[in-house]
Amino acid sequence: MELAPMQVGIVTDLFAPDDIAGRLKSLGLCSGRRVQLVKAGDPIIVRVLGSRLGISARLARSIQVRPDTCVEEGVART
């Protein structure tokens, strides 16, 4: 996941084993979902569906996102 802190992006793909991808999807991290990077580091903190999730940096690298250019900076629509 490559976003700047407070930047909003859209999940485009998950490159994780099926069981882990299923868990991420159950937490709301699925293709097409808007996410906001709250804090970089390890773990990273992301906002998704109004909740904050901590994800290891290693696992975050398996989540592909693209910046959401239709959202005002610092404001995530979910």
N, C-alpha and C positions, 0 to 999 in steps of 0.2 A: 504494500500500500504506500504509494508515494504522493502524499499531499503535504502542504505546508500547514502548520498549526492554525486552526480555525477555518481552514479551507474546506469547502464542500465538494464532494465528488459523487460519482455514481458507480456502483459496483458493476463491472462488466464480466468478470469471470472469477471462479475459484479454482485454484490448482492445488487441491489437497485430496488425500485419500477419501473415499466415499463416506466413511464413518465421521471423519472430521468435517468434511463439507456439509454433511447432514446436520451436525451440531451447530455449525455456523449459520446455516439456513434457519434452524429453529430459533436462533437468537436474533434473526432479522437480517443477517448479512447474506443477501441473495442477489442475483443478477437483476439490475434495474433499480436497486434500492439506493436512496440518497444516504450518505454518511458524512459526518464531519469529524475531522481529526482535532481532538481537543488537546492532546499532549503527545508529543513524539517521545521516543525513548524505548525502554524495555521494562515494563510493558508499555505499549501505546494505549491511549485512551481514545475511544471513538464514541460519538453520539449517533445512535441509530434508533429510530422509532421513539424518540423522546427519552431513551435510556442511555446511560454511559456504560461502555463495556471495556474491560481491560483485556488486551490480547498480546501474547508474547510477540516480540519483534520477528522471531523466526516464522511463526504462524502468519503474521501480518504480511510477510513477503509472498504468501500464497494467494493473497486477495488482490486481484487486479482492479484498479479504479481509473476513471478518467475525471478530470476536473469538470464540475457542473458550472457552465458559463451562464446559466439562466437564473442563478441565485445571487442575491446581494451578498457581498462579502460579510462573513460572520453570522449569517442567518441561514439555518438549515430548514428546509421544508421536508416534512416526513409524510 
